[in-house]
Amino acid sequence: MEKKLWTWQVDEAWFILTGLGSLPAALDAYKQRMGIEEMFRDCQTGGYDMERTSLKGNRLINIIRVVTLAYSSVIFEGTELRKKLVAKYVFRRQ
């Protein structure tokens, strides 16, 4: 039997061990961590592929600035699309 967790379908229950005081606090922290993990994936091999640039020094700093602006723009636009309830028409499928 599948359980619906956020927008994913999972086949089995998840167990999250935490020292946080409540379930809502633990879920909020886990959601934030997953957002950070997705950002790292996007910046590394999932999209911007910064690992393969081999840049150093000022060139690396400049590309990080450009990627930061681009990524921020995409996040803000995605947030607006979610508010408009059109996300299922725009976002990529997993």
N, CA, C and O of each residue as an XYZ file, in Angstrom:
376
protein
N       0.842     -1.174      0.000
C       0.000      0.000      0.000
C       0.889      1.239      0.000
O       1.818      1.336      0.802
N       0.614      2.171     -0.880
C       1.417      3.381     -0.978
C       0.856      4.466     -0.081
O      -0.358      4.617      0.055
N       1.762      5.220      0.528
C       1.366      6.356      1.336
C       1.809      7.618      0.618
O       2.888      7.649      0.026
N       0.999      8.641      0.663
C       1.366      9.889      0.015
C       2.069     10.785      1.030
O       1.505     11.126      2.069
N       3.293     11.156      0.718
C       4.097     12.007      1.582
C       4.491     13.221      0.767
O       5.228     13.095     -0.211
N       4.014     14.391      1.150
C       4.154     15.621      0.377
C       3.573     15.384     -1.013
O       2.360     15.215     -1.138
N       4.379     15.367     -2.043
C       3.846     15.113     -3.383
C       4.407     13.824     -3.966
O       4.165     13.523     -5.135
N       5.151     13.059     -3.177
C       5.738     11.830     -3.668
C       4.890     10.646     -3.242
O       4.176     10.708     -2.242
N       4.973      9.586     -3.996
C       4.380      8.324     -3.604
C       5.500      7.439     -3.072
O       6.504      7.232     -3.754
N       5.335      6.923     -1.872
C       6.348      6.045     -1.294
C       5.730      4.690     -0.990
O       4.550      4.592     -0.654
N       6.541      3.651     -1.114
C       6.054      2.297     -0.883
C       6.090      1.893      0.586
O       5.366      0.988      1.002
N       6.922      2.553      1.363
C       7.032      2.183      2.766
C       7.188      3.432      3.631
O       7.512      4.511      3.134
N       6.956      3.269      4.909
C       7.020      4.403      5.831
C       8.466      4.865      6.005
O       9.407      4.084      5.867
N       8.616      6.149      6.310
C       9.931      6.717      6.629
C      10.012      6.887      8.135
O       9.029      7.243      8.785
N      11.184      6.633      8.678
C      11.428      6.862     10.088
C      12.524      7.909     10.194
O      13.639      7.699      9.716
N      12.209      9.034     10.820
C      13.159     10.127     10.984
C      13.458     10.264     12.466
O      12.576     10.606     13.254
N      14.709      9.995     12.849
C      15.125     10.132     14.234
C      15.668     11.539     14.440
O      16.486     12.018     13.655
N      15.218     12.186     15.481
C      15.618     13.568     15.711
C      15.610     13.891     17.192
O      14.953     13.222     17.990
N      16.346     14.923     17.541
C      16.329     15.425     18.904
C      15.418     16.636     19.036
O      15.323     17.229     20.111
N      14.743     17.010     17.939
C      13.832     18.158     17.990
C      12.609     17.804     18.815
O      12.259     16.631     18.943
N      11.962     18.809     19.372
C      10.902     18.591     20.344
C       9.561     18.143     19.802
O       8.744     17.625     20.563
N       9.300     18.324     18.507
C       7.973     17.973     18.005
C       8.062     17.473     16.568
O       9.048     17.719     15.873
N       7.036     16.779     16.140
C       6.979     16.278     14.777
C       6.963     17.417     13.752
O       7.704     17.340     12.772
N       6.154     18.472     13.930
C       6.192     19.568     12.954
C       7.576     20.209     12.830
O       7.996     20.554     11.725
N       8.287     20.373     13.942
C       9.635     20.947     13.894
C      10.584     20.027     13.132
O      11.414     20.496     12.353
N      10.463     18.725     13.352
C      11.316     17.757     12.652
C      11.028     17.755     11.158
O      11.955     17.726     10.349
N       9.744     17.785     10.784
C       9.394     17.792      9.362
C       9.846     19.074      8.675
O      10.300     19.040      7.531
N       9.724     20.211      9.370
C      10.200     21.474      8.798
C      11.712     21.441      8.573
O      12.198     21.884      7.532
N      12.448     20.919      9.542
C      13.905     20.829      9.400
C      14.279     19.884      8.259
O      15.210     20.158      7.501
N      13.555     18.776      8.139
C      13.836     17.809      7.075
C      13.521     18.410      5.702
O      14.282     18.207      4.756
N      12.419     19.142      5.581
C      12.083     19.803      4.315
C      13.164     20.799      3.922
O      13.551     20.881      2.756
N      13.653     21.559      4.908
C      14.703     22.537      4.626
C      15.977     21.822      4.170
O      16.641     22.273      3.236
N      16.312     20.734      4.812
C      17.512     19.989      4.423
C      17.372     19.443      3.011
O      18.326     19.489      2.234
N      16.207     18.931      2.670
C      16.015     18.403      1.328
C      16.146     19.512      0.280
O      16.658     19.277     -0.814
N      15.684     20.721      0.617
C      15.852     21.847     -0.295
C      17.316     22.162     -0.526
O      17.727     22.467     -1.645
N      18.105     22.087      0.540
C      19.537     22.333      0.426
C      20.199     21.242     -0.407
O      21.054     21.538     -1.242
N      19.820     19.994     -0.193
C      20.373     18.881     -0.982
C      20.055     19.052     -2.467
O      20.906     18.803     -3.321
N      18.831     19.476     -2.770
C      18.462     19.696     -4.169
C      19.277     20.826     -4.782
O      19.679     20.746     -5.943
N      19.523     21.888     -3.999
C      20.339     22.996     -4.497
C      21.747     22.508     -4.818
O      22.292     22.852     -5.867
N      22.345     21.714     -3.932
C      23.684     21.188     -4.190
C      23.691     20.338     -5.456
O      24.605     20.452     -6.273
N      22.677     19.485     -5.628
C      22.607     18.652     -6.824
C      22.515     19.512     -8.082
O      23.182     19.239     -9.080
N      21.680     20.555     -8.027
C      21.536     21.439     -9.181
C      22.847     22.140     -9.521
O      23.182     22.295    -10.695
N      23.582     22.559     -8.509
C      24.835     23.292     -8.750
C      25.972     22.372     -9.152
O      26.940     22.822     -9.764
N      25.875     21.110     -8.824
C      26.962     20.200     -9.161
C      26.659     19.488    -10.479
O      26.988     20.011    -11.543
N      26.055     18.336    -10.433
C      25.874     17.559    -11.656
C      24.472     17.648    -12.237
O      24.246     17.175    -13.351
N      23.529     18.234    -11.523
C      22.146     18.216    -11.964
C      21.747     19.300    -12.936
O      20.666     19.217    -13.520
N      22.559     20.300    -13.134
C      22.136     21.376    -14.016
C      23.263     22.313    -14.397
O      23.632     22.407    -15.568
N      23.812     23.006    -13.411
C      24.855     23.989    -13.700
C      26.219     23.337    -13.881
O      27.111     23.936    -14.482
N      26.394     22.135    -13.380
C      27.600     21.327    -13.584
C      28.878     22.091    -13.249
O      29.834     22.075    -14.025
N      28.896     22.749    -12.113
C      30.044     23.561    -11.724
C      31.289     22.729    -11.436
O      32.403     23.248    -11.507
N      31.120     21.450    -11.114
C      32.278     20.612    -10.822
C      33.196     20.459    -12.026
O      34.407     20.311    -11.865
N      32.637     20.493    -13.222
C      33.446     20.278    -14.425
C      34.096     21.555    -14.956
O      34.838     21.489    -15.936
N      33.845     22.702    -14.350
C      34.417     23.940    -14.874
C      35.909     24.050    -14.630
O      36.609     24.689    -15.416
N      36.417     23.447    -13.565
C      37.836     23.515    -13.183
C      38.327     24.943    -12.991
O      39.524     25.209    -13.106
N      37.414     25.860    -12.698
C      37.803     27.253    -12.501
C      38.380     27.456    -11.113
O      38.061     26.721    -10.178
N      39.235     28.465    -10.992
C      39.845     28.804     -9.709
C      39.898     30.321     -9.575
O      39.788     31.046    -10.563
N      40.068     30.790     -8.345
C      40.259     32.209     -8.090
C      39.078     33.066     -8.504
O      37.923     32.709     -8.270
N      39.378     34.204     -9.124
C      38.338     35.162     -9.506
C      37.359     34.595    -10.531
O      36.175     34.933    -10.506
N      37.832     33.749    -11.416
C      36.906     33.156    -12.394
C      35.870     32.273    -11.715
O      34.698     32.274    -12.091
N      36.307     31.523    -10.714
C      35.368     30.700     -9.953
C      34.378     31.585     -9.202
O      33.179     31.307     -9.200
N      34.864     32.639     -8.570
C      33.979     33.556     -7.840
C      32.958     34.176     -8.782
O      31.784     34.297     -8.434
N      33.396     34.569     -9.971
C      32.478     35.181    -10.936
C      31.411     34.201    -11.410
O      30.247     34.579    -11.541
N      31.782     32.955    -11.669
C      30.782     31.977    -12.119
C      29.818     31.652    -10.977
O      28.633     31.422    -11.219
N      30.310     31.631     -9.737
C      29.421     31.408     -8.595
C      28.413     32.545     -8.481
O      27.242     32.308     -8.184
N      28.857     33.775     -8.714
C      27.933     34.917     -8.686
C      26.849     34.768     -9.749
O      25.670     34.982     -9.469
N      27.243     34.405    -10.961
C      26.272     34.257    -12.051
C      25.289     33.127    -11.754
O      24.083     33.274    -11.955
N      25.815     31.999    -11.275
C      24.955     30.865    -10.949
C      24.015     31.219     -9.799
O      22.854     30.811     -9.805
N      24.499     31.967     -8.821
C      23.653     32.392     -7.703
C      22.495     33.243     -8.189
O      21.357     33.044     -7.766
N      22.777     34.193     -9.078
C      21.702     35.021     -9.642
C      20.710     34.178    -10.442
O      19.497     34.337    -10.302
N      21.229     33.288    -11.276
C      20.350     32.441    -12.088
C      19.507     31.526    -11.202
O      18.300     31.400    -11.413
N      20.130     30.893    -10.219
C      19.414     29.974     -9.348
C      18.355     30.704     -8.529
O      17.239     30.212     -8.367
N      18.713     31.889     -8.011
C      17.742     32.684     -7.247
C      16.552     33.066     -8.108
O      15.409     33.013     -7.654
N      16.814     33.448     -9.335
C      15.736     33.807    -10.255
C      14.793     32.627    -10.485
O      13.573     32.786    -10.483
N      15.364     31.457    -10.681
C      14.555     30.252    -10.911
C      13.726     29.910     -9.674
O      12.558     29.540     -9.791
N      14.327     30.033     -8.488
C      13.603     29.732     -7.246
C      12.445     30.709     -7.055
O      11.334     30.296     -6.723
N      12.698     32.003     -7.263
C      11.630     32.995     -7.102
C      10.507     32.762     -8.108
O       9.331     32.857     -7.759
N      10.861     32.460     -9.340
C       9.842     32.201    -10.369
C       9.036     30.943    -10.019
O       7.814     30.919    -10.165
N       9.728     29.909     -9.562
C       9.034     28.682     -9.159
C       8.082     28.912     -8.003
O       6.990     28.344     -7.972
N       8.485     29.741     -7.054
C       7.622     30.066     -5.918
C       6.358     30.777     -6.392
O       5.261     30.483     -5.918
N       6.511     31.700     -7.315
C       5.347     32.407     -7.866
C       4.428     31.450     -8.620
O       3.206     31.555     -8.516
N       5.004     30.523     -9.374
C       4.184     29.563    -10.112
C       3.402     28.656     -9.167
O       2.254     28.307     -9.442
N       4.024     28.277     -8.057
C       3.290     27.475     -7.069
C       2.126     28.236     -6.488
O       1.050     27.673     -6.282
N       2.333     29.530     -6.219
C       1.248     30.354     -5.677
C       0.088     30.445     -6.658
O      -1.070     30.533     -6.249
N       0.395     30.424     -7.944
C      -0.649     30.521     -8.970
C      -1.308     29.170     -9.265
O      -2.229     29.083    -10.077
N      -0.824     28.115     -8.595
C      -1.384     26.761     -8.741
C      -1.266     26.219    -10.164
O      -2.147     25.497    -10.630
N      -0.184     26.566    -10.849
C       0.043     26.038    -12.190
C       1.284     25.157    -12.239
O       1.762     24.819    -13.322
N       1.807     24.783    -11.076
C       3.052     24.025    -11.005
C       2.983     22.718    -11.784
O       3.964     22.334    -12.421
N       1.852     22.031    -11.748
C       1.790     20.724    -12.419
C       1.917     20.850    -13.933
O       2.196     19.861    -14.611
N       1.720     22.030    -14.462
C       1.859     22.242    -15.902
C       3.287     22.657    -16.301
O       3.659     22.589    -17.472
N       4.067     23.083    -15.314
C       5.370     23.687    -15.615
C       6.539     22.843    -15.141
O       7.513     22.699    -15.879
N       6.486     22.277    -13.939
C       7.639     21.618    -13.336
C       7.937     20.290    -13.989
O       7.043     19.606    -14.488
N       9.235     19.930    -13.976
C       9.650     18.651    -14.532
C       9.210     17.524    -13.621
O       9.074     17.693    -12.410
N       8.995     16.397    -14.216
C       8.621     15.205    -13.429
C       9.872     14.540    -12.914
O      10.931     14.596    -13.539
N       9.735     13.910    -11.766
C      10.883     13.224    -11.161
C      11.042     11.867    -11.767
O      11.953     11.127    -11.395
